[in-house]
Amino acid sequence: MAARKAKPKAVVDTSFWIHLVKLNLVESFTQLWNIVVTRKVEEELHAFVRIKLYTPLDLEIYNELKSNGTIQVKDPKSVPGNINSQITNNSGELFSIALAKEDKIIVFIDNGIPYDFCKRNQILAANIVDYLMRQYEQKKFTKEQTLEKLMILESLKSMKLKYIEKARKELM
């Protein structure tokens, strides 16, 4: 019996995690990746509990996956100056990018400026649209399913429209 290939590690930022949950993609994602988050991302997820009087679904699922070992928490040893000077100070994005660079692994991040920073600086990065398109390319999602997820994503108004529109053009 052949040994199963170990799943690669991926740093996941707050916005990407929330989109995974809202698009019902957590299971498909965790089948492909070992998830790592920074303590700052974890803090950002928990911040919503302090604001609201209930636990949002994204935090519920996060807590469950963390407790069963599917999600690990790790911080970068340091934050390089070139990242610190261009990404919002003390943010989940800042620490996620620093960790991805330090560990030479991919960061899944949906905020436009940090995502674009990664692309410009040869830090391996993907956003939720990239993930959807990869799933479509690998025939895990149909064209219709992918378009539906893009429509949901657009309705959330939390993702730059240029990424969604680019994906739609590729699908047509």
FENFENDA-V796258 format. One record per backbone hydrogen bond with DSSP energy under -1.0 kcal/mol. NH is the residue of the N-H (numbers start at 1). CO is the residue of the C=O. E is the energy in kcal/mol with one decimal. If there is no record, write none. Layout:
nh/co/e
NH/CO/E
NH/CO/E
//
This chain:
nh/co/e
10/34/-2.5
11/106/-2.8
12/36/-2.3
13/108/-2.5
17/13/-2.3
18/14/-2.5
19/15/-2.1
20/16/-2.6
21/17/-2.1
22/18/-2.6
23/19/-2.3
24/21/-1.5
25/20/-3.1
29/25/-2.3
30/26/-2.9
31/27/-1.2
32/29/-1.2
33/29/-2.0
34/8/-2.8
35/70/-1.1
36/10/-2.6
37/72/-2.6
42/38/-2.1
43/39/-2.5
44/40/-2.4
45/41/-2.4
46/42/-2.2
47/43/-1.5
49/46/-1.2
50/46/-1.0
51/47/-1.3
52/48/-2.4
60/56/-2.3
61/57/-2.7
62/58/-1.9
63/59/-3.0
64/60/-2.0
65/61/-2.6
66/62/-2.6
67/63/-2.4
68/64/-1.5
69/66/-1.3
70/65/-1.9
71/65/-1.5
72/35/-2.5
74/37/-2.7
84/80/-2.4
85/81/-2.2
86/83/-1.3
87/83/-1.8
91/88/-1.1
95/91/-1.9
96/92/-2.6
97/93/-2.7
98/94/-2.2
99/95/-2.3
100/96/-2.5
101/97/-2.6
102/98/-2.6
103/99/-2.8
105/100/-2.0
107/124/-2.1
108/11/-3.2
109/126/-2.3
115/111/-2.3
116/112/-2.9
117/113/-2.5
118/114/-2.3
119/115/-2.1
120/116/-2.5
121/117/-1.7
123/118/-2.6
126/107/-2.0
131/127/-2.3
132/128/-2.5
133/129/-2.6
134/130/-2.3
135/131/-2.3
136/132/-2.2
137/133/-2.8
138/134/-2.0
139/136/-2.0
140/135/-3.1
141/135/-1.0
146/142/-2.4
147/143/-2.7
148/144/-2.3
149/145/-2.3
150/146/-2.3
151/147/-2.2
152/148/-2.2
153/149/-2.7
154/150/-2.5
155/151/-2.1
156/152/-1.3
157/154/-1.2
163/160/-1.1
164/160/-1.0
165/161/-3.0
166/162/-1.8
167/163/-1.9
168/164/-2.3
169/165/-2.2
170/166/-1.9
171/167/-1.6
172/168/-1.2
//
